[in-house]
Amino acid sequence: MKLNYDIRQRKKASTLLALASTEIEAANALIEMKLFREAVVHLYFASFYVSQSLLRQKLGAKPSHPAVESQLHKVYGRSPDFPRRYVELHSRLHKLRTEIHYRSARSPQPSTLRRDARYLVTAIGGSCGRF
């Protein structure tokens, strides 16, 4: 599935993917330091930036977190050409980030965070070729 972005949209999408890469690097460093709750926040923002890059034509200038999640489900949720796993990962990270930030004191599983970080790296690599 190829995205038809104009030059401006490509530039913005590329910037968002660079931000996502930086967030993943931060998350990996935090995981190594056993700061798992903090790593969740960075993993979620990596996912948020990847999702925004995929939805450039569908979102406004400053999309809210619920708007990005809603559009992600609407556009890619049932698409046979797009991995459902990514849509579910974005939703799970959004929910986990909200829970950790505002409601819970529990820490997520380190192995799950490492797996999510690896998958997001894969998603960034796959997104680069789409536009």
C-alpha positions as CSV (number, residue, x, y, z in Angstrom):
1,M,0.0,0.0,0.0
2,K,1.6,3.3,-1.2
3,L,0.6,6.6,0.3
4,N,0.2,9.5,-2.2
5,Y,1.7,12.4,-0.3
6,D,2.8,15.7,-1.8
7,I,6.2,17.1,-0.9
8,R,5.0,18.9,2.2
9,Q,3.2,15.9,3.6
10,R,6.3,13.7,2.9
11,K,8.5,16.2,4.7
12,K,6.2,16.2,7.7
13,A,5.8,12.4,7.7
14,S,9.6,12.1,7.6
15,T,10.0,14.4,10.5
16,L,7.5,12.4,12.5
17,L,9.3,9.2,11.8
18,A,12.6,10.8,12.9
19,L,10.9,11.8,16.2
20,A,9.6,8.2,16.6
21,S,13.1,6.9,16.1
22,T,14.3,9.2,18.8
23,E,11.5,8.1,21.2
24,I,12.4,4.4,20.6
25,E,16.1,5.1,21.4
26,A,15.0,6.9,24.6
27,A,12.7,4.0,25.5
28,N,15.4,1.4,25.0
29,A,17.8,3.4,27.2
30,L,15.1,3.6,29.9
31,I,14.4,-0.1,29.7
32,E,18.1,-0.9,30.1
33,M,18.1,1.3,33.3
34,K,15.0,-0.6,34.5
35,L,12.8,2.5,34.3
36,F,9.9,0.7,32.7
37,R,7.1,3.1,33.5
38,E,9.0,5.9,31.8
39,A,9.8,3.7,28.8
40,V,6.1,3.2,28.2
41,V,5.6,6.9,27.7
42,H,8.3,7.0,25.1
43,L,7.1,3.9,23.3
44,Y,3.6,5.4,23.1
45,F,4.9,8.6,21.7
46,A,6.9,6.7,19.1
47,S,3.7,4.9,18.1
48,F,1.8,8.2,18.1
49,Y,4.3,9.8,15.7
50,V,4.3,6.7,13.4
51,S,0.5,6.8,13.3
52,Q,0.5,10.5,12.5
53,S,2.9,10.0,9.7
54,L,0.6,7.3,8.2
55,L,-2.5,9.5,8.6
56,R,-1.1,12.9,7.3
57,Q,-4.0,13.3,4.8
58,K,-6.6,12.5,7.4
59,L,-5.5,14.6,10.3
60,G,-5.5,18.3,11.1
61,A,-2.4,20.3,12.0
62,K,-2.4,19.4,15.7
63,P,-4.3,16.2,16.2
64,S,-5.3,15.0,19.6
65,H,-4.4,11.5,20.9
66,P,-8.0,10.2,20.7
67,A,-8.3,11.6,17.1
68,V,-5.2,9.8,16.0
69,E,-6.3,6.5,17.5
70,S,-9.8,6.9,16.1
71,Q,-8.5,7.6,12.6
72,L,-6.0,4.8,12.8
73,H,-8.8,2.3,13.5
74,K,-11.1,3.9,10.9
75,V,-8.5,3.9,8.1
76,Y,-6.3,0.9,8.9
77,G,-8.3,-1.2,11.4
78,R,-9.8,-3.6,9.0
79,S,-7.4,-3.1,6.0
80,P,-6.1,-6.3,4.6
81,D,-3.1,-4.4,3.4
82,F,-2.0,-3.2,6.8
83,P,-0.9,-5.2,9.9
84,R,-3.7,-5.3,12.4
85,R,-0.9,-5.9,15.0
86,Y,0.3,-2.3,14.7
87,V,-3.2,-0.9,15.2
88,E,-3.6,-3.0,18.3
89,L,-0.2,-2.0,19.6
90,H,-1.0,1.7,19.3
91,S,-4.2,1.2,21.2
92,R,-2.6,-0.9,23.9
93,L,0.3,1.6,24.4
94,H,-2.2,4.5,24.5
95,K,-4.2,2.7,27.2
96,L,-1.1,1.7,29.1
97,R,0.4,5.1,29.0
98,T,-2.8,6.7,30.3
99,E,-3.1,4.1,33.1
100,I,0.5,4.5,34.2
101,H,0.5,8.3,34.0
102,Y,-2.8,8.8,35.8
103,R,-4.1,5.7,37.5
104,S,-1.7,3.0,38.4
105,A,1.6,2.4,40.2
106,R,2.3,-1.0,38.6
107,S,5.2,-1.5,36.2
108,P,4.8,-3.2,32.8
109,Q,6.7,-6.3,31.9
110,P,10.2,-5.6,30.5
111,S,10.0,-8.4,27.9
112,T,6.8,-6.9,26.5
113,L,8.3,-3.4,26.3
114,R,11.4,-4.8,24.5
115,R,9.2,-6.6,22.0
116,D,7.1,-3.5,21.4
117,A,10.2,-1.4,20.8
118,R,11.5,-3.9,18.2
119,Y,8.1,-4.0,16.5
120,L,8.0,-0.2,16.4
121,V,11.4,-0.1,14.7
122,T,10.0,-2.5,12.1
123,A,7.0,-0.3,11.7
124,I,9.2,2.8,11.1
125,G,11.2,1.0,8.5
126,G,8.0,-0.1,6.7
127,S,6.5,3.3,6.9
128,C,9.5,5.0,5.2
129,G,8.7,3.1,2.0
130,R,5.1,4.0,1.9
131,F,5.3,7.6,0.7
